[in-house]
Amino acid sequence: MRFDFTEEQRLLAETLREFLAREHTPEQIRELWQSETGCSPELWSQLAELGVPGLLVPEASGGLGLDEIDAVLLMEEAGRAALCEPLVPSAAVGVPLLRELGGELADRWLPAVAAGDAHLAVGHAQSPFVADAHVADLLLLPAGDELHALEPDATRLVREPANDPGHRLFSVAWSPSPATRSAAGQEGRALQDAALDRGALACAAQQLGAADQLIDLAVRYASERRQFGAAIGSFQAVKHLLANVKVALEYARSLVYRAAHSVAREAHTRATDVSAAKAAAGEAALAAGRVSLQVHGAIGYTWEQDVHIWLRRAWSLDLDWGSGDWHRARVADAVIDGALPAESFGYSAPAQ
């Protein structure tokens, strides 16, 4: 049994990393923060040429026809670059929702997303706000056990405050109707549950990338900043801070990759695996932010330093698609109370 990524999967991730390093620099991120939408249509079109928005779109609809195991490394690179584009709602969550709904909606919108001609926005029960709703051409919104598909002119958006200027949040006013209902009952609930798990997985993968970048920034600064005649990175206290957060990151990485496998293979433990990954990746990213800021000292709080770009992203990702606290509680419900299927290597809930 193979437990590693293929050469093709790693090559695709490396290609995206190199592209974003050129086309999505900290200077360009700051410019996007000041723009009206916070997104770049040109960058989205370039990502479409690389196949990123259409990664999970079936080949028959113009996509690559891949799965979450292929996508998880790309989401990690998006987090490393603090990508401002709506990759999670469009590519990671919206596309599989449309694929499972099928019919006219899928026929119309999947090719458009794969080509870079359309954005999707998806609401979920764990947040009162919808990310990137302002650039969406189609919104997929829950109402109880129902799932509704609406175009922008059927909604009214109000922008909400956010820590991360590259992550725009909106309240959406709308009215459910039979004409907009795409799924209901058990099917609607199952689609919403799957969407939540896919969104949480994508955020967890991005948290890995953000944590990696925060550690890299701290290491770079600690290697250059000198105090008492030596680089501060040579001090034992600084080494321990960086080593501890690196251990937390690598622990979370294995959980995120496991969760990607569970989502792609529709494992019965999917929800528990995703929540364990989201909680661990969130803890690692937040810890990396604290340590990077501490290593930089007071200068880390300034606009000119890049630390705050990824620190803000770590904060927003921790709250998106279920907070870290909510996902930890879901793991506890699974392992202790047996509320969800879970595979453990020690204590398990008594059989009901």
N, C-alpha and C positions, 0 to 999 in steps of 0.2 A: 504494500500500500504506500502511495506517495503522499508525503506531508509537506511538500514544498511547492512553490509557484513554478510554473514552467518558464522556459527562457522567453517565450513570446509574451507572457504576462508581464515579466519584469522589463522587457524591452519597451513595451507600450508605456509602462509607468515612467521609465527613464526618458522616453521621448516627451511625455507631458511635462516632466520636471524641467527639462532643458528649455522647452517652449515657454513655460511660465516664468522661468528665470530671466528670459529675454523680454517677454511681452507684458509682464505683470510685476514690475518692480515696486519697491516701497514708494518711490516718487509718483508712479502712476496710480497706486492705490490711494494716495492722498488726493490726487486730482479727481478720482472717481468719487471720493467722499464728498467733495464739494460740488459734484454734478447733480443735475435734477433727479436722475433715476438711480445713481450709484452703480450703474451697469454700463457696459460698452458693447453696442451692437457689433462693432468690428471684431472685438475679441471673441464674442459668442460665435460669429461666423467662422473665425479661424478654428475655434474648438470643434465646430461641426465638421470642418474639413479633416480634422484628426479623428473624427468618429466618436467624440466624447459624449455629446448629448444623446446620440443614437446607440450607445453601447448595449443597452438592454432592449432596444427595439428589434423585433424580428427581422430577419433578412428580407422577407417578402415585403416588408414595409419600408425598406431602405436603410435599415440599421445593421449592426454587426451581429445581432443574435446571440450575445454572450450573456453571462449571469453575474451574480454578486461576487463570486470568487474572482472573476476577472476585474470587476469594478472596484473592489476594496482598495487596491493599491493606487488607483487613480484618485479615489476620494482622499486617500492619505496625502497624495501630492497636492491636491486642491487645498488641504489644510495647511500644508507646508508653505504654500504661496499666499495664504489668506485670500483665496479667490473670492472676488466680489460678485461673481455671476450666480444666478439661481440654479446651481447644478443639482442640489438636493431635491427641491420640489419638482423640477422638470425631469431630470434624468433618472434619479434614484427612486423616486416615489411615484410621480405622475405617470411615467411611461408604463411601469408594471400594472398600475391600476387600470389604465386604458387597455392594456393587453389582455387583462383578465375580464374586463367588461365586454370587449369585442364589439362587433356590430359596427354601426355607422360612426359612432364616436371614434373608435380605434382606426377605422379606415380613413377618416378625415384627418385626425390629429397626429397619429404616430409618424407618418411620413414627413409632416411639417416640422415636428420636433427634431427628427433625425437630420433634416436638412438645415437646421438652425433657423428656421423661419417662424417658430412659435415657442412661447414659454408657457409652462403650466404652473399653477399654484394649487396647493393642497392644504385644506384645513384638517385639524384633528382635535380630539376631545381634551388632550392634555395642554392645550394652549388656547386662550381666547382670541389670539391674533393669528393672522396668516402672513407668512413671510413672502416677500416679493410679489404681493398681489398686484402692485401698481404696474408691473410689466407683463402680467399674465394675459395670454390670449384666451385661456380657458381656465376656470376655477372649479376644482372638485371639492365640494364642501359637505360635511356630515350634518344630519339632522336626526338625532336619535339613531335608529337602526337603518336609516336611509342614507343614500349617497346621491348627491345632486351635481349635475354638470351645468355650469352657467358661463355665459360669455360676459365680458366686462360691463356692457351696458345694462345688465340686469342686476348690478350691484352698486353700492355706494361705499367708497373707501375713506377711512380716516387714518392718517398716519399717527403712529404711537411712538413715544420716546424709546430709544434703544441705546445701549452702551456702545454698540458697534455700528459706526456709520456705514459700513459695508454690508450690513444685514438689516434691511428695511422691514419694519413690521406694521401691519395695518389691521384695524377693525373693519369687518366687512358686514354691511347691512344688506340683507337679502330676504326674499320670501320663498320658501319651498312651494313647489307646485307639481302636479302630475307631469307637466310638460318637461320639467327639469330633472325629475327623478330617474336615476339610472339603475339603482339597485335598492332593495329593501329587505327587511326581515333578516333571516340568518345569513343570506348572501351579503347584504349590506354590512352587517357586523363583521363578518369574516374579512371582507375587503378593507374595512377600516382598521382592523387588528393587524392585518398584513402591512398596510401602509405605515402604521405606527412603528412596527418593527423595522421596516426598511429605512424609514427616516432616522430612527435611532441608530441603526447600524452605520448609515452614511455619516452621521454626526460623530460617532465614535471613531470612525476611520480618520475623519478630518482632525479630531482631537489628537490623534497620534502624530499627525504631521505638524500641527501647531506646537505640540510639546517638543518635538524634535527640533523645530526651528528656534524655540525659546532657549533650549539647552545650548544649541549651536551659538546663538548670540551671546549667551553668558560665558561660554568657554572662550570665544573669540575675545571678548572684552577682558576676561580674567588673564588671558595670555599677554595682553598689551598693557593693561593698567599696572603701573609699578608703585609700590609703597614700601618704605624702609629698604630701598635698594633692590627689591625683588618683585617679580610679577606676582600679583595677588593670587593667581592660580596655583602658585607653589605653596600657599598656606594650607595647612591641614584642614582647618575649618571650612574653607571654600571647597576643597576637594571633596569633603564629606557631603556637603550640601548637593553638589553636582552629581556625585555618585549615587546618592540615595534617590534622587529624582530620576536618574537614568534607569535604576533598577525598577522603579515603579512603572516607567514607560514600557520597558521590555516585558514586564509581567502583563500589562494591559494589552500589548500587541498580540500575544498568543490568544487572549480571549476574543479580541476583535476578529482575528482570522478564523477562529472557531465559529464565531457568530455568522460570519459571511458564508461559511459552509452550511450552517444550519438553515439560513434563509434560502440559499440557492437550492438546497436539497429538500426544502420543506420538512425539516426534521420536527418530530413531535415536541422537542425541547426548545424550539425556536425562540419563543418569547423569553424564557429564562436565560438562554444563552445570550440573547441580544441585550437584556437588561444587565447581566453581569459585565458584558463588554462596555456598555455605555457608562456604567458606574465607575469601572476601573479606569477607563480612558479619561473620563472627566476628572477624576482625582489626580491622575498623572499630569494632565494639562494645566489644571489649576496650581498644582505644586510647582510645575516648571515655570509658570508665570511668577509665582511668589519668589522663587529662588533666583530667576533671572533679574527680577527687579532688585532684589537684595544685593546681588553681585554688582549690579550697575551703580548702586547707591542712589544719591539724590538725582544724579543726571538721568537716571532711568525714567523719571517722571516727565521729562521734557518732550515737547512735540518733535524736536529734531531727532531724537533717538527712535529706533524702530521697535523697541520692546513693546510699546503700548499697542501697536498694530495687532500683534499676536496675543497679547494679554486680553485685549477687548474681544478678540475672536474666541479665545478660550472661555471667557465669561458667557458669551452668547451661545456657544455650542453646548455649554453645560445645561442651559435652560431649554434649548430647542429639542422638540420631539421627546418630551418627558425629562424633567429635571433629574439630576443625579440622585436626589433624595427619593424621588418616586421610583426610579429603577432599582435602587437598593431595597426599597420596601417590597417591590415585586419579586426580587430574588428571595427575600426572607419569607414571603408568602409561599413561594414554591418549595423551598428547602425545608422550612420548619412546619408549615401548615399543609403542605401538599396541594395548594390551590392551583398549581400549574405543574406540568411534567418537568422533572429536573433529573439530570444525571450527576450524582455526587460521588466523591471518592472518600467518603467517611460517613458522617451522619446523614440519614435520609428520613423523611417524614414517615411515621408509621402508616401501614396500609390502612386505607379507609374501609 
